């Protein structure tokens, strides 16, 4: 059923704008389109903002402080701006946002294909409820679609429970026995901690994810980086340029008021650490001998971020507690490259190795060979087609609560300008944007 809205008419099949995806990104754009009185429809495969309830574990909390939660006309409204909302609080806050926006939306409706039969023609949006058309289309379905699981997972015996991070909820969901967590990014590190705190024997395959401190020199590291302007840096100014979009997020946690995640301390406390998982065969897991390198690299980045804060404090002449450097509390005595399934007692494997893009429903020449859209601030080289809510779409906050409002407002402005251009001007503007996205100056 459609979300209640004074602007929704079930008989209408053509809109100026169709937004694919009813998460915080799609709803944020709806706010700015409503302000401009541009008719539009949000189409959502599930329920609006469903991922925060359906794809998060029970003990989930934000890793960024609450003050960064700032959707259009809907900032964080609690009394702990420097705290970290937990799952139920996040969903309650988002439910309020949904009610305030009252977007014209179709829920439980799958978009099966988006195409433009010919240049300048309306976009066709084929759905499980029939065909809709639009002058412009915004794909706001996020950047995490298809859970990644390696093919060798098929060789594990049926007695081993396998779960992707998107489907993990709590330790009680898993059978008795040891758990192998594969991947040490934000989800992997936090899920490993969740199991560890529950008293489970955890085996963690550590990848190349970096880490950062939670608090340093009297403030949250996020606060320092905000003061330093890092979150305002556009992707075109980042040293890695578009390559930063492929980076793994730093692991840290907001759990219990926020703290560091130190894998070395986990090891001291009984968690078993290994290098990158490379395969499974003949009843045994195999790992690369790169655990020590990954731990050292993560600590180097941790100390490097803190050192940049030190320089900022000195340059600004700020009064802050003394600088410190992290020193390793544990070193691997040896690199274990094999682990027998039977001997280890492992009964569950949790895959925390990320997602692949799932934009196959978009039939337009705007993708790289890896399935990622080519765009500049969400504007593609095909006139009237946009993306929103992707990591580093424009800044660090683009895929988070802190940057979506700015991105959505910018796209609303581009959509409005597109409506005012003659057909010939639309094509020229799209071509110019495409060239700049492929080779930004």
Secondary structure, DSSP 8 states (H G I E B T S, - for coil): -EE--TT--TT--EEEEEEE--SHHHHHHHHHHHHTT--EEEE-SSSTTTHHHHSS-TT-B-SS-GGG-EETTEE--SS-TTS--BHHHHHHHHHHHHHHH---EE-S--EEEEE-SSTTS-EEEEETTEEEEEEEEEE-S-S--EE---GGGGGS-TTSEEEEGGG---GGGS-SSEEEEE--SHHHHHHHHHHHHTT--EEEE--S--B--SEETTEEHHHHHHHTTGGG--GGGSTTGGGGGG----B-B-GGG-B---HHHHHHTT-EEES-EEEEETTEEEE-S-HHHHHHHHHHHHHHHHHHHHHHHHHHT-----------S---SS---EEEHHHHTEEEEEE-S-EE---TTEESS-B-TTS-B--BTTB-SSTTEEE-S-TTSSSGGGGSTTTHHHHHHHHHHHHHHHHHS-HHHHHHHHHHHHHHHHS--
